[in-house]
Amino acid sequence: MSICPHCNAQVEDGVSFCPACGKKIAVDAAPAAPAGTPEPAPAPNYYYPPAFDPADHTAEFDPQDISDNKVVCMLVYLSSFVGIIIALLIGKDSPYVNFHLRQALKFLVCEILLGLIAAVLAFTLIVPIAAGIAICVLAVIQLICFFQVCQGKAKEPAIIRSLSFLK
């Protein structure tokens, strides 16, 4: 039982309004602990480090190298074969460019293999359609890689990194 601060009437615990005067009563969020009860221990403050991404190799490269060669790496993903040749000529000494060249070459190998499979099995009709869809998926992943390069990252592409024959 508590007492109303407005009219001093006895009020049941947890009631929001006084039954005698009808005014609002401030309800405590937690009931008061009996005297002599120790306070609960504070919750431990755990530190959770950021998740480690094994496909992210950005920390391995010099920030100046990334800044200087970002445009060349963007070109690699935008214009497949021609971009690879231009990047080989312009950024041959840059580890950052070489990383993205390897990724772009993996894309090119996958695209060529899908094209060959679709050409050989063109009579089935379903295989060329599936190959076309797969090439579209590769194009979307290349676009994602392009935007990662815009942010100065060096991440292995999602599906390409799981293909063991390209390691």
C-alpha positions in Angstrom: 0.0 0.0 0.0 1.1 3.5 -0.8 -0.3 7.0 0.0 -1.6 9.4 -2.6 0.5 12.6 -2.6 -2.5 14.8 -3.3 -5.1 13.7 -0.8 -3.2 11.3 1.5 -5.6 8.4 0.9 -4.3 4.9 1.0 -3.8 3.4 -2.6 -3.0 -0.1 -3.8 0.5 -0.5 -5.2 0.8 -0.2 -9.0 -2.4 2.0 -9.4 -2.0 4.9 -11.8 -4.9 7.1 -10.5 -6.1 7.7 -6.9 -9.6 6.2 -6.3 -10.4 9.0 -3.8 -9.4 12.1 -5.7 -8.8 10.8 -9.2 -5.5 12.5 -9.7 -2.6 10.7 -11.4 -0.1 9.0 -9.1 3.6 8.6 -10.2 4.2 4.9 -10.4 7.7 3.7 -9.7 9.1 1.6 -12.6 10.5 -0.9 -10.1 9.2 -1.7 -6.6 11.4 -0.5 -3.8 13.6 -3.3 -2.4 13.2 -4.1 1.3 15.8 -2.5 3.6 19.0 -4.4 3.9 18.7 -6.0 0.4 22.0 -5.6 -1.5 21.9 -4.0 -4.9 22.3 -6.3 -7.9 25.7 -6.4 -9.5 26.0 -4.3 -12.7 25.9 -6.2 -16.0 29.4 -7.0 -17.3 30.6 -4.7 -20.1 31.7 -7.1 -22.8 33.6 -5.9 -25.8 32.7 -7.5 -29.1 35.3 -6.8 -31.8 34.1 -6.2 -35.3 33.6 -9.3 -37.4 36.6 -10.6 -39.4 35.9 -11.0 -43.1 38.5 -13.3 -44.7 37.6 -12.1 -48.1 38.5 -8.5 -47.3 42.1 -7.7 -48.2 41.9 -3.9 -47.9 44.3 -3.7 -44.9 47.0 -5.5 -46.9 47.4 -2.5 -49.3 49.0 0.9 -48.8 46.3 3.7 -48.6 48.3 5.8 -51.1 48.4 2.9 -53.6 44.7 2.6 -53.3 44.1 6.3 -53.8 46.4 6.5 -56.8 45.1 3.5 -58.6 41.4 3.5 -57.8 40.3 4.7 -61.2 42.4 2.0 -63.0 40.7 -0.7 -60.8 37.3 0.7 -61.6 38.1 0.4 -65.3 39.0 -3.3 -64.9 35.4 -4.1 -63.8 33.7 -1.8 -66.2 35.3 -2.8 -69.5 36.2 -6.5 -69.1 39.0 -7.5 -71.6 40.0 -4.0 -72.7 40.1 -2.8 -69.0 42.4 -5.7 -68.1 44.8 -4.8 -70.8 44.8 -1.1 -69.9 45.3 -1.9 -66.2 48.2 -4.2 -67.1 49.9 -1.4 -69.0 49.2 1.4 -66.5 49.3 -0.2 -63.1 51.7 -3.1 -63.5 53.7 -2.1 -60.3 50.7 -1.6 -58.0 49.7 -4.5 -55.7 46.2 -3.0 -55.4 45.8 -3.1 -59.2 47.2 -6.6 -59.4 44.7 -7.8 -56.9 41.8 -6.4 -58.9 43.3 -7.7 -62.1 43.3 -11.2 -60.7 39.6 -10.9 -59.7 38.7 -9.5 -63.2 40.6 -12.4 -64.9 38.5 -14.8 -62.8 35.3 -13.1 -64.1 36.6 -13.3 -67.6 37.4 -17.0 -67.3 33.9 -17.7 -65.9 32.3 -15.7 -68.7 34.3 -17.6 -71.4 33.5 -21.0 -69.8 29.8 -20.1 -69.7 29.8 -19.0 -73.3 31.5 -22.2 -74.4 29.1 -24.4 -72.5 26.2 -22.5 -73.9 27.5 -22.8 -77.5 28.3 -26.5 -77.2 24.9 -27.4 -75.6 22.9 -24.9 -77.6 20.6 -27.7 -78.9 19.2 -28.2 -75.4 17.8 -24.7 -75.2 17.7 -24.8 -71.4 21.5 -24.7 -71.0 22.0 -21.4 -73.0 19.2 -19.9 -71.0 20.8 -20.9 -67.7 24.2 -19.7 -69.0 22.6 -16.3 -69.9 21.2 -16.0 -66.4 24.6 -16.9 -64.9 26.3 -14.3 -67.0 23.8 -11.7 -65.8 24.6 -12.7 -62.2 28.3 -12.3 -62.9 27.6 -8.8 -64.3 25.8 -7.8 -61.1 28.7 -9.1 -59.0 31.1 -7.1 -61.2 29.0 -4.0 -60.5 29.2 -4.7 -56.8 33.0 -5.0 -57.1 33.0 -1.7 -59.0 31.3 0.0 -56.1 33.6 -1.6 -53.6 36.6 -0.2 -55.5 34.9 3.2 -55.4 35.0 2.9 -51.6 38.7 1.9 -51.7 38.1 -1.7 -50.7 39.8 -4.9 -51.9 37.3 -7.7 -51.4 37.2 -11.0 -53.3 33.9 -11.3 -55.2 31.1 -13.3 -53.6 30.5 -16.3 -55.9 33.9 -16.2 -57.6 35.9 -16.8 -54.4 34.0 -20.1 -53.8 35.1 -21.6 -57.2 38.0 -23.8 -56.3 39.3 -24.2 -59.8 40.1 -20.5 -59.8 42.3 -20.4 -56.7 
